[in-house]
Amino acid sequence: MSSIAYQPMRDFASEWDAAYASAVFSGIVALSGGYHASIEDSRVGSYSVVRVDDKAPPGTWPRNLSAAIDMSMNSTDMVKQYWRIWRVFSNPADPRRAFFNAFDCWDGSGDAVRLDFVTGGQSWADNTHKWHNHGEWRRRHVTNPTSYIAARSMLLTDEGIPAYLARIGGAPPPPPSTGNVPGTRTLRVIAAPNMMNGADVKFVQTFIGWRCGTPDGWYGNGTANGVRWYQGMRGIQVDGEVGPVTWTHLLGRAVTY
């Protein structure tokens, strides 16, 4: 059994290293497990071999390739990198999300976080990820050339979806809905039948993940509890409401209305 670094992944790692002044390539292959190890070298039931896009069989993708890159950098570049990743991660409609499993990264405050591209949820990450970014490909896409175009688009150029689609020859996405745009109102629990609902509620539920319950677009007590968890993690007022301050953290830009 063996774990091999796929050459296009090694090439991308070199580009990633060169794109940030402080970046130092930290590695691809590590036999200790996780996405740095191949399917063959991972223990049975490892988190890195159980998801649909990771299992082979039944998938037919190579079993001997590692699927993660570590990149060390200073705090300024870590924060810059975080927001580039976050902008893709936080948009369920972004087609680049489909190639990646998760990123462990840091936004410059509090603890490092793990952004799970499969579930759309967040969790804590080991605080070594305050100084090195850990990116995981879904194993089925390690040999997919488009995955490296998506990685360059997200990590190196910070381009928008239309530019990325043009790069791969796709059509531009439809314009965003103007109804209940995230960041345009405060979300709070209101008793039925006037319970708040809409695309902005579903955005919050999808972003925070399982702590909000099912992302059904309705702002109930389950969603408010998830928001309280997120507010506590971010170190802001814990009130279960998504107002301008919480929106600013969720969207990565100043929100006023």
N, C-alpha and C positions, 0 to 999 in steps of 0.2 A: 504493500500500500504506500501511497505517496501523496503529497500536496504540492502542486505546481502553480506558479504564478503565470497566468495567461499573458502573453507578450503585449497585446494591446492594453491590458490593464497596467502593466509595467510602464508602457509608453505614456499612458494618461497620468500615472503617478508622477512621472518626470515633468509633464506639463503643469500639473498642479503645484509641484514644488517651485517651478520657475515663476508661477503667476503671483506669488506672494513674497515680499522681500524677506520675511523672517522664516519662511517655510523650510522645514527639513523633513524629507521623506523618512518615515519611521518603520515602514515595513508592510508586507502583504501576507507572507506565509508565516504561520505560527502553529505548530503541531499541538499546542495546548488546547485547541478546540475553537468552537464558534465559527464565524464566517471566514476567519483567517485560515482555517483548516479545510481540506477537501471533504466531500461526503464520505469518502472511504476512510479518512482519518478521524472522523467525528464519532463520538460515542453514540450508541443507539439511544434515540430519544432526545438528542441534543436540540436545543431551541433552533439551531441553524439548519436542521434537516427535516423539520416536521411540517412546515407550511407548504401550501400547494405548489408554489413556484420554486420550492427548494428540493422536494422529494424526487429522487430518481433511483430506482423506479417508483411510481409509474412514469415519471418524466424521462425523456431520452437524452437530456443534456449531459455533458461530461461529469464523471464522478470524481475526477482527480484534480479539479481546479479550486483554488482558494477564491474567496468572493468578497474581500474587504481590503481597504487601504487605511493606514494610519498616517496622519500628517501633523507633525508638531509645528507650532508657530507661537509668536508672542500674543499677548492679550489683545492688542489692537487688531491684529489680523484674525484672531479667533472670533472677535465680535463681528467684524466685517463678514467673515465666512458664515457665521450663524444666521445673520439676517438674509443672506442670499439663499441659504437652505430653507429658512423659515418661509420665505415668500412662495416657494414652490410647495412646501409641505402644507401650508395653511389653506391652499386653494384646491378643493377636491376635484375641480375640473381641469387642473393642470396635467397634461398628458405625460410630463416628465416623471411624475410620481410613480408610474407603473414599473419603472426599472429598478427601484431601490427598495430595500427592506427597512433600513433605519439609519439614522445618523446620531452619534453621541457627540454633543458639542456644547458650547457655552456662550451666553449672551453678555457676559461681563458683570453680572450681578447674581448673587445667590449661588446655588449649586449648579453643576453641569446637568444637562437634561438629555434624555433619549427621545428623539422624534421618530415615532413608528409610522412609516409611510404606508403600511398595510392596513392598520386599524385606524390611523389618524389620531392616535392618542399620544400622550406624553407621560414620561416617568422620570425618576431620578436616574442619573448616570454616575459612575465612579468619578470622583473629582480629579483623577488624572486627566479627565477630558476637559479640564480648564486650560490645559496646555497642549493637548493633541486632539485633533478631530478624527473620529473613527467613522468611516462610511462603509455601509454594507450594500452590495448588489443582491437582488434576488438571483439565486443560482441559475435559473433558466436563462438569464440575460447576460451572464458573464461573457459569452461568446457572441452576443448581439451587437454589431457595430453601432446601431442607433443608440444603445445605452451610453456609449462614450460621447456621442454628440450631445445627448441630454445632460451628461455630467459636465461637459465643458460649458454648455449653455447656463446651467445652474451655478456651478462653482467658480468658473473662471471669467465669464462675461456678464453674468447677472442680467441677461436679456429677457424680454417679455415673451409671452406665449406666441404672438404672431411671428416674431423674428425666428423663434425656434422652429415653428411649423414651416416657415419659408425655407429654413436651412435643410429640413428633411423632405421638402417637397409637398407638404400638406396644405390644406386649406385653412384660412384664418378661422378662429372660433366665432360663434355668434356673439353679438354685443351683450354685455351683462344686463340683467334685469334691473329696472329702476325701482322695483318694489321691495321695500324693506332691505335696503342696501346695508351691509354691516357697517357700523360706526355712525349711523344717522339718528339713532334714538336710544334711550335707556331701556334695557330689558329688566323686568322684575316680575315676581309672581303676582298675578291678579286673579281673583276668584272667578270661576266659571259663572256665566257663559262668556265673559269678556276676556278670557285668558289670552295672553299675547302669543302670536304665532307668526311665522314667516321665514324667509330665506336667511335672515340675520340670526334668528334663533337656531336654525339648523346648522349654520356656520359655527356658532359657539359650541353646540353639542358635538359636532364632528371634530372640531379642533381639540377640545378638552378630552374627548374620548369616553370610555366606558363609565367614568365617574358621573356622567350626566344621564346615563341610561340610554335607551334607544333614541337615535337622532330623528325624531318625528316632527321637529319644527314647532313644538308647543312648549312654552316656558312654564314648567311646573316645578314642584318642590325638588324632584330629582335633578333637574337641570341647575336649580339654585344651589343645591349641595355640591355639585361638580364645580360650579363657579366659585364657591367658598374655598374649595380645595385649591383651585388655581390661584385665587387671590392670596391665600396663605403661602403658597409656593413662591409667588412673585414678591411677597413682602409688602403688599398694599392693603388698604382697608378691606376687611372681610365682612361684607354685607349681603352677599348673594345676589347683587344687582350688577348688571353690565352697564356702567356709566362711562363717561369720557375717559377716566383714568384706566379702567379695565380694558376698554376698547383700545386705548393707546398701546397697552402691552400686547394685546391679542393681534393687532394689525401692524405693529412695528412702526407706527407713525403717529404724530400728534393728532388727537381727535377733539374737536370742539363742535358744539351744535346748540 
